[in-house]
Amino acid sequence: MMLMNEQNRTSFLSEIARQLGREVRHVPVEGSNPVNQYPQTRLTDKTQDQLCQEFLEFASTQKVTCVLSRPESLIADVIALCERYGSSPVVVSGDQRLKELGITPALKEQFDAYEWDPSNGEDNIHMAEKAKVGLVYAEAGLTESGGVVLFSAPERGRSVSLLPETSVFVLRKSTILPRVAQMAQRLHQMAQAGERMPSCINLIGGPSSTADIELIKVFGVHGPVHAAYVVLEDC
């Protein structure tokens, strides 16, 4: 195998330029101006109410059960969803925000739910494997895709949303974004501010599904059979 050096590199690039019918370029050509800013501007003209409505409507087409919940009914709505999908065992993320909303203690009282604890190591995964329902807090919703965004952390294990039969996602209405471009902007701002970045970012668009074989769609092959969103009206 011939190693590339300056002489044959020049010859190689010259031949490519000749085939393209132009001179060899040593400086990158400035990119052309985009026709529009559609990737950044799509759906940004919507109000938060409109984003929420479209998010719920599209998610529903992806076999996601959607519940728009008020603060006073949040606990009851979450419990009702858990009962709908098998009651127990229930595993809940160790996310502090779920505790502050009162969800974690309510699930422990109602279903003796297991709370993800990084100090328990692989026991967490074994509990998630056995669970009927896994409940997590989502960082944001994406209107365009009807999906949600999860940030992983030691107390927010990925298995909680991946291994149980049903995944329940709690998110705030105010965090529903037009599309993934706005989430990318948020991550960029976090990095610029020197904030600790999540070890993993999951974009989840409903229950696990595949149509690889004869275009027949099957749910639950690679993950949860059911998915549900509980959107807390906070704006």
C-alpha positions as CSV (number, residue, x, y, z in Angstrom):
1,M,0.0,0.0,0.0
2,M,1.5,3.3,-1.1
3,L,1.8,6.0,1.7
4,M,0.5,9.4,0.8
5,N,3.3,12.1,0.7
6,E,3.3,15.7,-0.6
7,Q,4.3,14.7,-4.1
8,N,1.7,12.0,-4.8
9,R,-0.9,14.0,-2.8
10,T,-0.4,16.9,-5.2
11,S,-0.7,14.6,-8.2
12,F,-3.8,12.9,-6.8
13,L,-5.6,16.3,-6.2
14,S,-4.5,17.6,-9.5
15,E,-6.1,14.6,-11.3
16,I,-9.3,15.1,-9.3
17,A,-9.4,18.8,-10.3
18,R,-8.7,17.9,-13.9
19,Q,-11.6,15.5,-13.9
20,L,-13.9,18.2,-12.5
21,G,-12.7,20.7,-15.1
22,R,-11.3,23.3,-12.6
23,E,-8.1,24.5,-11.0
24,V,-6.7,22.8,-7.9
25,R,-8.2,24.6,-4.8
26,H,-6.0,25.1,-1.7
27,V,-8.5,27.2,0.2
28,P,-12.1,26.0,0.9
29,V,-14.7,27.8,-1.2
30,E,-17.2,29.7,0.9
31,G,-20.6,28.0,1.1
32,S,-23.5,29.4,-0.8
33,N,-26.2,31.2,1.2
34,P,-29.1,29.0,2.1
35,V,-32.4,29.6,0.3
36,N,-34.2,29.7,3.7
37,Q,-33.7,29.1,7.4
38,Y,-36.4,26.4,7.5
39,P,-34.5,24.1,9.8
40,Q,-34.3,26.8,12.4
41,T,-37.6,28.6,11.8
42,R,-40.1,25.8,11.2
43,L,-43.0,26.0,13.7
44,T,-41.4,28.9,15.6
45,D,-44.3,31.1,14.7
46,K,-46.6,28.9,17.0
47,T,-47.7,29.9,20.4
48,Q,-46.9,27.6,23.3
49,D,-50.5,26.4,23.3
50,Q,-50.3,25.6,19.6
51,L,-47.0,23.8,20.0
52,C,-48.5,21.7,22.8
53,Q,-51.7,20.9,20.8
54,E,-49.7,19.8,17.7
55,F,-47.2,17.9,19.8
56,L,-50.0,15.9,21.5
57,E,-51.9,15.3,18.2
58,F,-48.8,14.0,16.4
59,A,-47.7,11.9,19.3
60,S,-51.1,10.3,19.4
61,T,-50.6,9.1,15.8
62,Q,-47.5,7.3,17.0
63,K,-49.5,5.1,19.4
64,V,-48.6,7.3,22.4
65,T,-51.3,7.8,25.1
66,C,-51.3,11.6,25.9
67,V,-52.7,13.2,29.1
68,L,-52.7,17.0,29.6
69,S,-52.7,17.4,33.3
70,R,-53.1,20.3,35.7
71,P,-51.0,20.5,38.9
72,E,-53.9,19.5,41.2
73,S,-54.6,16.3,39.2
74,L,-51.1,15.3,38.3
75,I,-50.6,12.6,40.9
76,A,-54.0,11.1,40.1
77,D,-53.3,11.1,36.4
78,V,-50.0,9.4,36.8
79,I,-51.5,6.7,39.1
80,A,-54.3,6.1,36.7
81,L,-51.8,5.5,33.9
82,C,-49.8,3.1,36.0
83,E,-53.0,1.2,36.8
84,R,-54.0,1.1,33.2
85,Y,-50.7,-0.5,32.2
86,G,-50.4,-3.2,34.9
87,S,-50.0,-1.3,38.2
88,S,-46.8,-3.0,39.5
89,P,-44.0,-3.5,39.6
90,V,-43.2,0.1,38.9
91,V,-39.7,1.6,38.6
92,V,-39.2,5.4,38.8
93,S,-36.3,7.5,37.9
94,G,-34.3,9.1,40.8
95,D,-34.8,12.5,39.2
96,Q,-35.2,15.1,41.9
97,R,-37.9,16.9,39.9
98,L,-40.2,13.9,40.2
99,K,-39.8,14.1,43.9
100,E,-40.5,17.8,44.0
101,L,-43.7,17.2,42.0
102,G,-44.8,14.6,44.6
103,I,-44.8,11.8,42.0
104,T,-42.0,9.6,43.5
105,P,-43.5,9.4,47.0
106,A,-47.0,8.8,45.7
107,L,-45.9,5.9,43.5
108,K,-44.0,4.4,46.4
109,E,-47.1,4.6,48.6
110,Q,-49.5,3.3,45.9
111,F,-47.4,0.7,44.2
112,D,-44.3,0.2,46.4
113,A,-42.4,1.6,43.4
114,Y,-38.7,1.0,43.2
115,E,-36.6,4.2,42.8
116,W,-33.5,4.1,40.7
117,D,-30.4,4.5,42.9
118,P,-26.9,4.6,41.3
119,S,-25.4,3.1,44.5
120,N,-27.4,-0.1,43.9
121,G,-25.5,-0.9,40.7
122,E,-26.9,-3.7,38.5
123,D,-29.8,-4.2,40.9
124,N,-31.4,-1.2,39.2
125,I,-31.3,-2.9,35.8
126,H,-32.8,-6.1,37.2
127,M,-35.6,-4.2,38.7
128,A,-36.3,-2.3,35.5
129,E,-36.3,-5.6,33.6
130,K,-39.1,-6.9,35.8
131,A,-41.2,-3.7,35.8
132,K,-44.5,-3.3,34.1
133,V,-44.1,0.5,34.2
134,G,-41.1,2.8,34.1
135,L,-41.6,6.5,34.8
136,V,-39.1,9.3,33.9
137,Y,-39.0,13.0,33.6
138,A,-38.4,14.4,30.1
139,E,-36.3,17.5,29.4
140,A,-38.4,18.6,26.5
141,G,-41.0,17.6,23.9
142,L,-40.4,18.1,20.1
143,T,-43.5,19.2,18.3
144,E,-42.4,18.2,14.8
145,S,-41.7,14.6,15.7
146,G,-44.0,14.1,18.7
147,G,-41.0,12.8,20.6
148,V,-39.4,13.6,23.9
149,V,-35.8,14.3,25.0
150,L,-34.2,12.5,27.9
151,F,-30.8,13.5,29.6
152,S,-29.1,10.6,31.3
153,A,-27.3,11.0,34.6
154,P,-26.3,8.6,37.4
155,E,-29.7,9.0,39.1
156,R,-31.6,8.9,35.8
157,G,-30.7,5.6,34.3
158,R,-31.6,4.9,30.7
159,S,-33.0,1.5,31.6
160,V,-36.0,3.1,33.3
161,S,-37.4,4.1,30.0
162,L,-36.1,1.2,27.9
163,L,-36.7,-2.1,29.8
164,P,-40.2,-1.9,31.3
165,E,-43.3,-2.9,29.2
166,T,-44.6,0.6,29.4
167,S,-42.7,4.0,29.6
168,V,-44.4,7.0,31.1
169,F,-42.8,10.4,30.5
170,V,-43.6,13.4,32.5
171,L,-42.8,16.8,31.0
172,R,-43.8,20.4,31.4
173,K,-45.8,22.2,28.7
174,S,-43.4,25.1,28.8
175,T,-40.5,22.8,27.7
176,I,-42.2,21.7,24.4
177,L,-40.0,23.0,21.5
178,P,-40.7,23.4,17.8
179,R,-38.1,20.8,16.7
180,V,-34.7,19.3,17.4
181,A,-32.9,22.5,16.2
182,Q,-34.0,24.3,19.3
183,M,-32.8,21.5,21.5
184,A,-29.4,21.7,19.7
185,Q,-29.3,25.4,20.5
186,R,-30.0,24.7,24.2
187,L,-27.2,22.1,24.3
188,H,-24.8,24.6,22.7
189,Q,-25.7,27.2,25.3
190,M,-25.1,24.7,28.1
191,A,-21.7,23.8,26.6
192,Q,-20.8,27.5,26.2
193,A,-21.8,28.2,29.9
194,G,-19.5,25.3,31.0
195,E,-22.4,23.2,32.3
196,R,-21.9,19.5,32.8
197,M,-23.3,17.8,29.7
198,P,-25.5,14.6,29.9
199,S,-23.7,11.3,29.4
200,C,-26.3,10.3,26.9
201,I,-29.2,12.1,25.1
202,N,-32.1,10.0,24.0
203,L,-34.8,11.2,21.6
204,I,-37.8,8.9,22.0
205,G,-40.7,9.0,19.6
206,G,-43.2,6.6,21.1
207,P,-43.2,2.9,21.8
208,S,-40.6,0.6,20.3
209,S,-41.6,-0.4,16.8
210,T,-40.2,-1.9,13.6
211,A,-41.5,-2.6,10.1
212,D,-38.4,-4.4,8.8
213,I,-40.2,-7.6,7.7
214,E,-42.7,-7.1,4.8
215,L,-43.5,-3.6,6.0
216,I,-45.7,-5.1,8.8
217,K,-45.4,-2.8,11.8
218,V,-44.8,-4.6,15.1
219,F,-44.6,-2.9,18.5
220,G,-42.4,-3.8,21.5
221,V,-39.7,-5.7,19.6
222,H,-36.7,-3.7,20.9
223,G,-38.2,-1.9,23.9
224,P,-41.5,-0.8,25.6
225,V,-44.7,-2.0,24.1
226,H,-46.6,1.1,25.3
227,A,-45.7,4.8,25.8
228,A,-47.6,7.6,27.6
229,Y,-46.9,11.3,28.0
230,V,-48.2,13.3,31.0
231,V,-47.9,17.0,30.1
232,L,-48.1,19.3,33.0
233,E,-49.8,22.6,32.3
234,D,-47.4,25.1,33.8
235,C,-48.0,28.0,31.4
